[in-house]
Amino acid sequence: MTVPRGVVVPVVVQVAGDGALFTQPGLTAERLSYSVMTPSAAVGVLEAIFWKPEIRYRIEKIEVLQPIRTFTLRRNETTDLAPLLEAAKGTRTVDTAANRVQRNAVCLKDVGYRIHAHIDLERHATKPAAAYLDQVGRRIESGRCFSQPFLGTREFPARFGVPDDADPFDVSAELGMMLHSIDYTVTPRQSRWFLARIENGVVHVPRYGITGEAAVVA
């Protein structure tokens, strides 16, 4: 895919999977998925396909291509987690067997999405956005990726490819506050949110999310 100079077009990729789990923050004990893919999860898929430190993906909209269906999964997890510093140094072992617990997760079944995103350049970028768009487009067409994309968690791998012209699934609903993005450049990391709505099968994503305090007020 060659992009004419000066023309700005979005990145579009179609993804599907047998299941997905886009966990709602604050519900980590018994995990409950959002009804649709979150923008941060969509960015994760794109970065698995193609990533450079000079670019950032900005999600514009997510089209839902399959009915929203759920199933419950029982998972084995551990309550014994080593602090990050100790884990990095290898000075502490984790007794998974002695601290194993079973928790339920409400997941999504047989999902399909069409992700529309723009490429924003970092200040140190030396190429125009069209050059990176060409690269990600070629990877989507050939099915190549840097790492296996997944749908919320690694146990749900994503299939991806060139988008087709299938209409979004006809559903409209208020989805409430949804995770927009996570800013890892500040300490502690900062979550941003937006008031999500699916309208005729499409979730439109604002350019900027709002911080936690503003989200509570909203």
SULMO-V616864 format. One record per pair of residues at least 12 apart in sequence whose ideal C-beta (glycine too) atoms are under 10 Angstrom apart, sorted by the first residue. I is the first residue (numbers start at 0). GAP is how many residues later the second one is. Records with the same first field share a line. If there is no record, write none. Layout:
I=GAP, GAP
//
This chain:
0=132, 133, 134, 135, 136, 137, 139, 140, 161
1=128, 131, 132, 135, 136
2=125, 126, 127, 128, 129, 130, 131, 134
3=126
4=123, 125, 126
5=122, 124
6=123, 126
7=110, 111, 120, 121, 122, 125
8=109, 110, 120, 121, 124, 128
9=48, 49, 50, 51, 105, 106, 107, 108, 109, 123
10=35, 38, 39, 46, 47, 48, 49, 104, 105, 106, 107, 108, 118, 121, 122, 125, 126, 129
11=48, 49, 51, 102, 103, 104, 105, 125, 128, 150, 151
12=29, 32, 33, 36, 37, 100, 101, 102, 103, 104, 123, 124, 126, 127, 136, 145, 147, 148, 149, 150
13=49, 51, 98, 99, 100, 101, 126, 145, 146, 147, 148, 149, 150, 152
14=22, 26, 27, 30, 31, 34, 47, 50, 96, 97, 98, 99, 100, 134, 135, 136, 143, 144, 145, 146, 148
15=49, 50, 94, 95, 96, 97, 98, 135, 142, 143, 144, 145
16=49, 91, 92, 93, 94, 95, 96, 132, 133, 134, 135, 139, 140, 141, 142, 143
17=89, 90, 91, 92, 93, 133, 138, 139, 140, 141
18=14, 50, 51, 52, 54, 86, 88, 89, 90, 91, 92, 132, 133, 134, 136, 137, 138
19=13, 14, 16, 17, 21, 87, 88, 89, 90, 91, 92, 93, 130, 131, 132, 133, 135, 136, 138
20=12, 13, 20, 52, 54, 84, 85, 86, 87, 129, 130, 131, 132, 134, 135
21=12, 13, 14, 15, 16, 18, 19, 20, 85, 86, 89, 129, 130, 131, 134, 156, 157
22=15, 18, 82, 83, 84, 129, 130, 156
23=14, 82, 152, 153, 154, 155
24=152, 153, 154, 157, 166, 168, 187
26=78, 79
27=49, 75
28=48, 72, 74, 75
29=42, 73, 74, 75, 76
30=42, 44, 46, 72, 73, 74, 75, 76, 121, 122
31=38, 72, 73, 74, 75
32=35, 37, 72, 73, 74, 75, 78, 118, 119, 120
33=74, 118, 141, 142, 144, 145, 162, 169
34=29, 33, 35, 73, 136, 138, 140, 141, 143, 161, 163, 168
35=26, 27, 28, 32, 72, 75, 77, 135, 137, 139, 142, 160, 162, 165, 166, 167
36=22, 25, 26, 27, 71, 74, 75, 76, 78, 114, 115, 121, 141, 166
37=21, 24, 114, 137, 140, 141, 142, 143, 156, 158, 165, 167
38=18, 19, 20, 21, 22, 23, 76, 78, 139, 140, 141, 142, 153, 155, 157, 164, 166, 167, 170
39=19, 112, 138, 139, 140, 141, 142, 151, 152, 169
40=18, 21, 72, 74, 108, 109, 110, 111, 112, 117, 138
41=15, 17, 18, 19, 20, 71, 73, 74, 75, 109, 161, 163
42=13, 14, 15, 16, 72, 74, 138, 139
43=13, 103, 105, 106, 107, 108, 114
44=12, 68, 70, 72, 100, 104, 105, 106, 113, 115
45=13, 69, 71, 73, 90, 93, 94, 99, 103, 114
46=89, 98, 99, 100, 102
47=97, 98, 99, 100, 101, 102, 110, 112
48=86, 87, 90, 91, 94, 95, 96, 97, 98, 100, 109, 111
49=69, 82, 83, 85, 86, 87, 88, 89, 90, 94, 95, 96
50=81, 85, 94, 95, 96
51=67, 69, 70, 73, 75, 79, 80, 83, 84
52=69, 71, 72
53=65, 67, 68, 69, 70, 71, 72, 73, 75, 77, 78
54=64, 65, 66, 67, 70, 72, 74, 76, 77, 78, 80, 81
55=61, 62, 63, 64, 65, 66, 69, 125
56=58, 60, 61, 62, 63, 75, 79
57=59, 60, 61, 62, 123, 147, 149, 150
58=56, 57, 58, 59, 121, 122, 144, 145, 146, 147, 148
59=55, 56, 57, 58, 144, 145, 146, 147
60=53, 54, 55, 56, 107, 141, 142, 143, 144
61=51, 52, 53, 54, 55, 106, 134, 136, 139, 140, 141, 142, 143
62=49, 50, 51, 52, 53, 100, 103, 104, 105, 106, 135, 137, 138, 139, 140
63=47, 48, 49, 50, 104, 105, 106, 107, 134, 136, 137, 138, 139
64=46, 47, 48, 49, 98, 99, 101, 102, 103, 104, 136
65=42, 43, 44, 45, 46, 47, 100, 102, 103, 135
66=42, 43, 44, 45, 102, 103, 104
67=40, 41, 43, 101, 103, 105, 130, 133
68=38, 39, 40, 41, 42
69=36, 37, 38, 39
70=34, 35, 36, 37, 38, 39
71=32, 33, 34, 35
72=30, 31, 32, 33, 34, 82, 83
73=28, 29, 30, 31
74=26, 27, 28, 29, 30, 32, 78, 80
75=20, 24, 25, 26, 27
76=19, 22, 23, 24, 25, 26, 28
77=16, 17, 18, 19, 20, 21, 22, 23
78=17, 19, 20, 21, 22, 24
79=12, 13, 14, 15, 16, 17, 18, 19, 20, 21
80=13, 18
81=12
104=47, 48, 50
106=44, 45, 46, 48, 49
107=43, 44, 48
110=40, 41, 45, 47
111=47, 54, 56, 57
112=38, 45, 47, 55, 90
113=49, 50, 51, 52, 54, 87, 88
114=45, 48
115=47, 86, 88, 89
116=19, 88
117=15, 89
118=12, 13, 14, 16, 17
119=87
136=25
138=21
139=20, 21, 22, 23
140=20, 21
141=19, 20
142=16, 17, 18, 19
144=13, 15
166=33, 34
167=30, 31, 32, 33, 34, 35
168=29, 31, 32, 33
169=30, 31
170=27, 28, 29, 30, 31
171=25, 26, 27, 28, 29, 30
172=23, 24, 25, 26
173=21, 22, 23, 24, 25
174=19, 20, 21, 22, 23, 28
175=17, 19, 20, 21
176=16, 17, 18, 19, 32, 33, 35, 38, 39, 41
177=15, 16, 17, 18, 19, 25, 27, 31, 37
178=12, 13, 14, 15, 17, 30, 36
179=12, 13, 14, 15, 16, 25, 26, 27, 28, 29, 30, 35
180=12, 13, 24, 27, 28
181=27
182=26, 28
189=19, 21, 22
190=18, 19, 20, 21, 24
191=14, 16, 17, 18, 19, 20, 22, 23
192=16, 17, 18, 19, 21, 22, 23, 25
193=12, 13, 14, 15, 16, 21, 24
194=14, 15, 20, 23
//
